[in-house]
Amino acid sequence: MGRFSCNACKFAILLSSGERVGYRDTCSACNADLHSCLNCAHHDPSAYNECRESSSERVADRERANRCDYFTIGTARAAAVDESQHRAKRALDDLFKKT
């Protein structure tokens, strides 16, 4: 069973074992496209073409559904980014905390 969060609203989405995200699948909470670059494990804004998969074609709108054959649910990356953002926010809060 896989679990990932919708990039648009962070709603938790569960997939059964072997289940894949289809080209037309949308988030049940916000209706955002799920088969999009922003939900993909290969998406990396700092990489060439914003994708770590070197053979992928350029996608103009990364929030919209696309037919990329390299699409893989970005579960690990999303969790790492969320934790990284949480630590950064906590550090800023501590920095500006009034004593």
C-alpha positions in Angstrom: 0.0 0.0 0.0 1.4 3.4 -0.9 0.6 6.8 0.6 1.4 10.2 -0.8 0.1 13.7 -0.4 -1.6 15.8 -3.1 0.8 18.6 -4.0 -2.0 21.1 -4.2 -3.8 20.6 -0.9 -1.6 18.0 1.0 -4.6 15.6 1.3 -3.3 12.1 2.1 -4.0 9.7 -0.8 -3.8 5.9 -0.2 -3.0 3.5 -3.1 -3.6 -0.3 -2.8 -0.6 -2.5 -3.5 0.2 -2.4 -7.2 -2.3 0.5 -7.9 -1.0 3.3 -10.0 -2.0 6.9 -10.6 -3.8 7.2 -13.9 -3.5 10.1 -16.4 -6.9 11.4 -15.5 -6.9 10.8 -11.7 -7.7 13.8 -9.6 -7.6 14.5 -5.8 -10.9 13.8 -4.1 -10.4 16.8 -1.8 -9.5 19.6 -4.3 -9.9 18.0 -7.7 -6.2 18.8 -8.7 -4.6 16.5 -11.3 -2.5 13.8 -9.6 -0.5 12.6 -12.6 1.5 15.8 -12.7 5.2 16.7 -12.3 4.6 18.3 -8.9 3.5 14.9 -7.6 6.4 13.0 -9.2 9.5 11.6 -7.5 11.6 12.8 -10.4 10.5 16.5 -10.2 13.4 18.7 -9.1 13.3 22.4 -9.7 17.1 22.7 -9.6 17.6 20.0 -12.3 17.7 20.6 -16.1 14.1 20.7 -17.4 13.1 20.5 -13.7 13.3 16.7 -13.9 15.9 14.2 -12.8 14.8 11.8 -15.5 17.1 12.7 -18.3 15.0 11.1 -21.0 11.7 12.8 -20.2 10.2 15.4 -22.5 9.7 19.0 -21.4 6.4 19.7 -19.7 5.2 23.3 -19.8 2.6 23.2 -17.0 3.9 21.1 -14.1 0.6 21.3 -12.1 -1.5 19.8 -14.9 -1.9 16.2 -15.8 0.5 14.9 -18.4 1.4 11.6 -20.2 5.0 11.2 -18.9 5.9 7.5 -18.9 8.5 8.1 -16.2 5.9 9.3 -13.6 6.4 7.8 -10.2 4.6 8.8 -7.0 6.9 11.2 -5.0 6.3 9.7 -1.5 9.9 9.9 -0.1 10.7 13.3 -1.7 7.5 14.8 -0.4 8.1 13.6 3.1 11.7 14.9 3.0 10.6 18.3 1.7 7.8 18.6 4.3 10.3 17.7 7.1 12.9 20.1 5.8 10.3 22.9 5.5 9.1 22.2 9.1 12.7 22.4 10.5 13.4 25.6 8.6 10.1 27.2 9.9 10.9 26.1 13.4 14.4 27.6 13.2 13.0 30.9 11.9 10.4 30.9 14.7 13.1 30.3 17.3 15.3 33.1 15.8 12.5 35.7 16.0 11.0 34.4 19.3 10.5 37.1 21.9 12.1 36.4 25.2 
